[in-house]
Amino acid sequence: MRKVAVLLFWFALSSCGTYSLNLCLKGEKVENPSILGKESKPYLEKGFKEGYFCYGYSLLLEGKPKEAIPFLIKAYRKGFKKASYYIGKAYLEFGNKKKAAYWYLKAIEDGFVNNDYFKTTTYISKGELDKLYQLGKKFPVLYLYLGDYFFRNEFYDAALYYYHLAIRYGFKRAKLMAGLSLHRLGNKKEALNTLYSLYKEGDKKGAEAIALLIERDADLLGGCTVLNAKTPEDFVKKRAEVFKEKKELYTLSAKFYRLASDEKNSFRVLRKAEFYSPSKKRKEFFPSGLKVDSLSYGELRELCLRGEEWAELLLAKKRGKDFLKAAKEFYRAFGFKVKQ
């Protein structure tokens, strides 16, 4: 009986001018939703699930998601499983994320794999996670989506687990994200090894990610030495170590940007390396237009912790003449223009 209904539908469809309806059923772009609605309505009235779906889809395209949902649900209940994804889309369009996530998950269960579910839901229950794990055996891209979901929510251990599953199925981006997850977990050595192996496999994104991570580590290095230095000599020693390491890290970062064929960022990071090199002379120290006297101790401390060298010099002044003298001599030795 079902086969007869299907044959009748396609016979009726082939005997009429239903260009937009054909596009709808093929999953192709429909230019004029109002025409699709007109073409779909006769088939809807005859009870065809395809008619219900395409009529609901036409309403969705017209920006009427609430009106579209009853027709899409009817199509789904009649066996047009593809409708589940568009029901989710309709709910999302008027802001009901909970119901959108429910229907996007239904779509995955029905074989219409999508990433929208993971971007919409705020919580994946254990039951849902078990279900997705099993579905991943059939649709491995789900492991990549799960990794992304946990990475976005800062559950890096869980993200790493699913990225490793995705790597087994050959997803290169999973290796990239596994490296980033390892870095977030503090395992920097393994992170860089993972990303370098990706680069060796021919993916320049591995080198680009290494360059970015090394640059960020260099940016964060050092803090505000003057706050914790016990003596002026201690300050100079520790600051010299920071400058040396920053220069080395920025230089290494530039190397990996070059390997990623990103000359622009390579040049930019080399300029950072020059800032921390004593061979580069006459470097500007204070930003132009800076009103030093207007900054409070708290503001200077915050700027210093963010790596602003000039703020560190001003804080040295607050620690006394000996600290100020040591700081001035140190920065002059590294080529900065520091007033007497």
Residue pairs with C-beta under 8 A, 6 or more apart in sequence:
5 48
9 43
9 48
9 50
12 43
12 46
13 21
13 22
13 43
16 39
18 39
19 39
20 30
20 31
20 32
20 35
20 36
20 39
21 36
21 39
21 40
21 43
21 50
21 54
23 29
23 30
23 36
24 30
24 36
24 40
24 53
24 54
24 57
24 58
25 50
25 54
30 36
30 57
30 58
30 61
33 57
33 58
33 59
33 61
33 62
34 58
34 62
36 54
36 55
36 57
36 58
36 61
37 55
37 58
37 59
37 62
39 54
40 50
40 51
40 54
40 55
40 58
41 51
41 55
42 51
43 50
43 51
43 54
44 51
44 52
44 55
44 71
45 51
47 78
49 74
49 75
49 78
49 79
49 80
50 75
50 80
52 71
52 72
52 74
52 75
52 78
52 80
52 83
53 71
53 72
53 75
53 80
53 82
53 83
53 86
55 71
56 68
56 69
56 70
56 71
56 72
56 74
56 75
56 83
56 86
56 90
57 68
57 72
57 86
59 65
59 67
59 68
59 71
60 68
60 72
60 86
60 89
60 90
60 93
63 93
65 89
65 90
65 91
65 93
65 94
66 90
66 94
68 86
68 90
69 87
69 90
69 91
72 83
72 86
72 87
72 90
73 83
73 87
75 83
76 83
76 84
76 87
81 107
81 110
81 111
81 112
82 107
82 110
82 112
84 103
84 104
84 106
84 107
84 110
84 112
85 103
85 104
85 107
85 112
85 114
85 116
87 103
87 106
88 99
88 100
88 101
88 102
88 103
88 104
88 106
88 107
88 114
88 116
88 117
88 120
89 100
89 116
91 97
91 99
91 100
91 103
92 100
92 116
92 120
97 120
97 121
97 122
100 116
100 120
101 117
101 120
101 121
104 114
104 116
104 117
104 120
104 121
105 117
105 121
105 128
107 113
107 114
107 117
108 114
108 117
108 132
108 135
108 139
108 142
109 131
109 135
111 139
113 139
113 141
113 142
115 145
115 148
117 145
118 145
118 146
118 148
118 149
121 149
124 132
124 149
129 146
132 142
132 146
135 142
136 142
136 143
136 146
136 165
140 165
140 166
140 168
140 169
140 171
141 166
141 169
141 171
143 162
143 163
143 165
143 166
143 169
143 171
143 174
144 162
144 163
144 166
144 171
144 173
144 174
144 177
146 162
147 159
147 160
147 161
147 162
147 163
147 165
147 166
147 174
147 177
147 178
147 181
148 159
148 177
149 159
150 156
150 158
150 159
150 162
151 159
151 177
151 180
151 181
154 184
156 181
156 184
156 185
157 185
159 177
159 181
160 178
160 181
160 182
160 185
163 174
163 175
163 177
163 178
163 181
164 174
164 178
166 174
167 174
167 175
167 178
172 198
172 201
172 203
172 205
173 205
175 194
175 195
175 197
175 198
175 203
175 206
176 195
176 198
176 203
176 205
176 206
176 209
178 194
179 191
179 192
179 194
179 195
179 198
179 206
179 209
180 191
180 209
180 213
181 191
182 188
182 190
182 191
182 194
183 191
183 192
183 213
188 213
188 217
191 213
192 210
192 213
195 206
195 207
195 209
195 210
195 213
196 206
196 207
196 210
197 206
198 205
198 206
198 209
199 205
199 206
199 207
199 210
199 259
199 260
200 206
204 259
204 260
204 261
205 260
207 256
207 257
207 259
207 260
208 256
208 257
208 260
208 262
210 256
211 253
211 254
211 255
211 256
211 257
211 259
211 260
211 262
211 265
211 266
211 269
212 253
214 249
214 252
214 253
214 256
215 249
215 250
215 253
215 269
215 272
217 249
218 245
218 246
218 249
218 250
218 253
218 272
219 307
220 307
221 242
221 245
221 246
221 249
222 239
222 242
222 246
222 307
223 304
223 305
223 307
224 301
224 304
224 305
224 311
224 312
224 315
225 235
225 238
225 239
225 242
225 312
226 235
226 239
226 304
226 312
226 315
226 316
226 319
226 323
226 327
227 301
227 304
227 315
229 235
229 238
229 323
232 322
232 323
232 325
232 326
232 327
233 326
235 316
235 323
235 326
235 327
235 330
236 326
236 329
236 330
239 312
239 330
240 330
243 276
243 334
244 276
246 272
246 273
246 276
247 273
247 276
247 277
250 269
250 270
250 272
250 273
250 276
251 270
251 273
253 269
254 265
254 266
254 267
254 269
254 270
254 273
255 266
257 263
257 265
257 266
257 269
258 266
274 280
275 283
276 334
277 334
277 335
278 333
278 334
278 335
279 335
280 335
281 335
282 335
282 337
283 334
283 335
283 336
283 337
284 336
284 337
285 309
285 310
285 313
285 331
285 336
285 337
285 338
286 292
286 310
287 310
290 310
292 314
295 303
295 311
295 314
297 315
297 318
300 311
300 314
300 315
300 318
301 311
301 315
303 311
304 311
304 312
304 315
309 331
309 336
312 327
313 324
313 327
313 328
313 331
313 338
316 323
316 324
316 326
316 327
317 323
317 324
317 327
328 338
331 338
332 338
